[in-house]
Amino acid sequence: MTTSALTLRQARSHLLEYGECPADIIDERIARSWRRSLAAGLLPSGRLADAEYSSGNNLRQALACNHDLLAHSRPVMDYLHEQVKDSHSMVILADKRAMLMHTMGDVDFLTKAERVALSAGASWQEQYRGTNAIGTALAEAASVEIHGAEHFLERNGFLTCAAAPIMAADGALMGVIDISGDQRSRHPHTLGLVGMAARMIENRLVIASCRRHIRLHLHAHPEGIGSVAEGIVALSEDGWIVGANRTGLSMLHLVPADLGATPLARVLDVRLDDLLARSKRLSGQPTQVNLHDGQALFVQVHAEPSALTIAAAPAPSAPADDALAKLDLGDPLWHSATDKARRVSGKPIPLLIHGESGVGKELFARAAHDSGPRRNAPFVAINCAALPENLIEAELFGYASGAFTGARREGSIGRLREAHGGTLFLDEIGDMPLSMQSRLLRVLQERQVTPLGGGKPVDVDFALICATHRKLREEADKGVFRSDLYYRINGLTVNLPALRERNDFRALTERILSELNPGRYITLSPDLLAQFSRHPWPGNIRQYSSMLRTASAMLDADENYIDWQHLPDDLIEELGAMSQPSMPQNHAAAPQNLKELSRAAIAQVLETSRGNISEAARRLGISRQTLYRKLNS
C-alpha cells in the first residue's frame, strides 16, 4: 500500500470516529463528498446501498429523454476513446441523475468494470456509490478527479476516474462525461481531456438549441473563433442574452442566473443593431468590441437570414438600461408594459397600472418613476385601501393647525404636497371613497391643494401613477367610481400579467433568490421549479417571494438549492406531490389526511431501508432530525 493510500485510509477512519476529516490532509472537495457519503448512511467497507438501476422500458425512456445529449456526445466520445484506447480504461456518459447512458472501453477493463456496475442503466449518485468522479462532479457542478483510495467505498479503490459536467445553453446541468480506468494507469492529462470533451459537447448543444437565435461567437483572438475554446452567446431579437456556453458566460463576466435578464448593451459597448450592421459590412468576419471594463473581444455573428432581418429593423423603443429594464426578464406582456410606460415617461400623461394583488404594481410604479426625468424627486406612495375613511382626506390634502380633534399643533402639508416635483402613486385607487374622488378630481384639474381647516390653495406639480386590481371602467358604469375621475387618471393603462401567465418564471425565480440571498447562489431543484411553474399562486409574486424567503431560511450552510424538504407542510399539501414512494392501494384503510399519509410513508420507507434512519431520511427527502421529530409526533 502506498503512503498516499494509507494517509487517505487514516483520514477516513478519522471521519468515521470524529465526524470530520482532518484538516489539510485531503482536498476540500473530496472531504465534502466523504461527508455526504457518510450522511447517506454509507460505510467505506460496508455493503452498498440499494442503488437505482434502469433497464428495459425505463432505460429506453431515459435514453429518449436525453436524446439531444446522446446525439451530440457520441461523436465526441468516439474521439475521446481514440485518445485513451489500450490504456485499460473506458469513456462514460451519464445523465443529470448520474445514470450511465453510454459506455465505450477496452475489453480487458470492461470485465472488471461490470463488477462495479459501470454499465448502461446503473446509477452512480454519491448516495449509492459514495465519492466517485461521476456523482461528485454532478454534486459539485465542477470537474473532478477521484483516484484510488480517494473513493469513499474501498471496493472502488482500484479505479481512477476523471469527470466533467455538461451544461445546457440555459445553464442547466445536463449530465457528465467521464474516463474511468485501472488506478495503475492514471495519466495526469485525463482531467484535461474530459474537460475539453465537455466543452466540445456544450458547444454543439448550444449551436443546435439556439439555431433560431442570433449567436455571437467570441474569443480574445480572431483565430480562436471556431475553436473548442470559443465563447458562444445566444441573443433574442431585441438584444437580450438568453443562452450561452460556460466560456461565453465567463468572457462576459456573467453567471447562469443572468441569462434572460441581461441586455447585450449592459456588458458590451455596442448595440445589437450596430453590431449586425457592422457584421454585414464585413461579410460576417470577426469584429472587435469591448467590455465595459475596456477588455477587447472579437465577435463573429451567426444567424438565420430571417433573424437578422427582424433584429436589424429599426426598433423605436429598444430596452434601456434603466429601472424598468431591470424588471423586464423576457415575458412579452411585461415587456409590453415597460415599453409603454417608458414612452410616456416625462410627458403629462397619467399612468394607470392594472393587475391582480401581488403582481408587483408598486414595484412597477417605482421603476417607472426611477426611469423618468423626476427620478431624483420624491416618490410618494399611498395605499387607498389601507387608510381609514375618516383619515384619508387629512392624509392626502393636509390640514391647518387645530383643524380637527387630535390634529397636530403644527398641522400637516399632506401627501399630495409631499409629492410636489416628483411622482404621486395612488395604489388601489378603486377603493377610494366617492367623496375623496371628487376632491382628488378637483386637484388634478386645478393643480392646487387646499388643506382641511382653511388656508390658501397651494400649487402642486407631480406625475400621477395609479394602480388597481378592479376593473374601473365597469365600476364607473355601475356608479361606484366616478367616470370623470376614471378618464382623468386613465391617460395610459398597462396590464401586468399574473404570475401564472408569465413565461419568464425561471428568470424571475433566479432574480428573487438572488435578492433574498445576496452573495450566495441559490437555485431550485428542477422538479420543484417545474411544480412551481404550474402552481396558480393566487397571491402572485408577493406570495411566491414570501415562500422563497421561508424556504431559503430552511437551507443549511452547505446547501445551494431548494428542494421539497425545505418547503412548509401546507405548501407540499397544496402542490399535491409529497416526495415519497407510491403507497400500496388499500381502499379499505387508506390514509384520510396528510398526517396519516406521512406516517404511512415513513413506516414503509423504514421497512425497505431495514431501519437505517439516514437511508430512510434520504429516500423521503428530509433531514434525519425531521424524521426523528415525525417519528415522535
VENFEN-V182096 format. One record per helix or strand of 3 or more residues. SS is the DSSP state (~ for helix, > for strand). FROM is the first residue (numbers start at 1). TO is the last residue. Records with the same first field share a line. If there is no record, write none. Layout:
# VENFEN-V182096
SS->FROM-TO / FROM-TO
This chain:
# VENFEN-V182096
~->3-18 / 28-39 / 56-65 / 67-84 / 107-116 / 126-129 / 133-140 / 148-150 / 154-156 / 183-185 / 190-209 / 222-224 / 246-251 / 256-258 / 264-266 / 272-281 / 305-312 / 323-327 / 332-344 / 361-370 / 389-397 / 415-418 / 429-431 / 434-446 / 472-478 / 483-489 / 499-501 / 505-516 / 526-534 / 540-553 / 564-566 / 569-575 / 587-589 / 594-608 / 613-620 / 624-632
>->89-95 / 99-105 / 144-147 / 159-167 / 173-182 / 214-219 / 231-235 / 240-244 / 287-291 / 296-302 / 351-354 / 379-383 / 423-427 / 463-468 / 492-495
